[in-house]
Amino acid sequence: MTFPPLREELRGIAPYGAPQLSREQAPVQLNVNENPYGPSAEVAADIARAVGEAATTLNRYPDREAVDLRAALAAYLDTSGGHGVTADMVWAANGSNEVMLQLLQAFGGPGRRALSFAPTYSMYPEYARDTHTEWLTGHRAEDFSLDLDEAARLVVEHRPSVVLLPSPNNPTGTALPPEAVTRLCEAAGSYQPGGIVVVDEAYGEFRRAGTPSALELLGTHPNLVVTRTMSKAFALAGARLGYLAADPAVCDAIRVVRLPYHLSAVTQAAALAALRHAPELLGRVDDLRRERDACVDWLREEGLEVADSDANFVLFGRFADRHAVWQALLDRGVLIRETGPEGWLRVSVGTPEEMAAFRTALQETRQSEHTTKERA
Ligand SMILES: *Cc1c(COP(=O)(O)O)cnc(C)c1O
């Protein structure tokens, strides 16, 4: 016998995850696109007070439908690119990762397909695998944009039940124009029983001025699902709260597959309290966008290739040995992410001090690389 008697396709697979190092090992952590600005003492105290109140009734199960939280999320979306989003159009779970797994549980499955366009978020193929959904990828253009004719053609040809479109895309930072969402919603609506198009706006709040949110198109396409998270711009990664906005029928479908009481009373209380402080928690988003644009400019001045970014990270390259560069930065206390197409690296946008440390470490790394090459 083989122990443990794991599903064949899971044998030997390493669990997904970026290296998680301590602050002593890596003082400058720019690898998982977190917001570097934590809550103020006042906001932290208010969240703690709300959680303390929830603690007095922890003998009871939480509100299974998370009614108050979904209403608060709907109200927030109306200030963040949406129009007329109502609570019955919103669904919430433990991170948007759980939301997307639930979407695949409800709309994927054996005999069904999920499609995305590479480079894309590395978790998607795992949700497909875990729900026995066939995983297909098309490809983005050289500049990481989508060729809409080709993308729509792939959708019509393969008839996926779920199309996954991160916008801004992780790991490239590329946002999709509204035409792309429209084209693919129409393509996925052109066959029976049709597919849903999930626009993953985990980084939506960081998009550049003039880039609309797919939330604007919700009324036009019943098969459009827009996911968001409190983990990135909202500076609440530790609380684990993600959500979606879609036709109420999508939320009803997810209710069938979700675990009972999946969202704890503690999580609901923390997220509700955080939403009351949205302006403060989101207060540094503009600073981060400016820091991102400055980072893109600086990397280009350094002669590197850099993808345009609408997110809080920047993909840059190309390096003959990207692992060596990643390691040399880590040796200098700066942890970034070795991800994306071969030769590229991704850096999350941190505080001005953290970005200065990143720039110094990268310059030192490239200088010593040149010295090594000259010696060789
Ligand atoms: C970070 C990220 C998420 C959010 O994950 P949570 O589970 O909400 O923390 C979703 N999609 C993409 C593309 C991401 O990079």
The ligand as an SDF file (V2000), in Angstrom:
LIG
                    3D

 15 15  0  0  0  0  0  0  0  0999 V2000
   -3.8070   38.1830   -3.8490 C   0  0  0  0  0  0  0  0  0  0  0  0
   -4.7260   37.7330   -4.9050 C   0  0  0  0  0  0  0  0  0  0  0  0
   -6.0180   37.3440   -4.6010 C   0  0  0  0  0  0  0  0  0  0  0  0
   -6.5650   37.5090   -3.2060 C   0  0  0  0  0  0  0  0  0  0  0  0
   -6.4380   36.4660   -2.4140 O   0  0  0  0  0  0  0  0  0  0  0  0
   -7.2010   36.4280   -1.0080 P   0  0  0  0  0  0  0  0  0  0  0  0
   -7.5590   35.0020   -0.8910 O   0  0  0  0  0  0  0  0  0  0  0  0
   -8.3960   37.3200   -1.0950 O   0  0  0  0  0  0  0  0  0  0  0  0
   -6.2040   36.9050   -0.0170 O   0  0  0  0  0  0  0  0  0  0  0  0
   -6.8720   36.9660   -5.6110 C   0  0  0  0  0  0  0  0  0  0  0  0
   -6.4670   36.9730   -6.8920 N   0  0  0  0  0  0  0  0  0  0  0  0
   -5.2400   37.3440   -7.2380 C   0  0  0  0  0  0  0  0  0  0  0  0
   -4.8630   37.3720   -8.6750 C   0  0  0  0  0  0  0  0  0  0  0  0
   -4.3210   37.7180   -6.2610 C   0  0  0  0  0  0  0  0  0  0  0  0
   -3.0870   38.0600   -6.6010 O   0  0  0  0  0  0  0  0  0  0  0  0
  1  2  1  0
  2  3  1  0
  2 14  2  0
  3  4  1  0
  3 10  2  0
  4  5  1  0
  5  6  1  0
  6  7  2  0
  6  8  1  0
  6  9  1  0
 10 11  1  0
 11 12  2  0
 12 13  1  0
 12 14  1  0
 14 15  1  0
M  END
$$$$
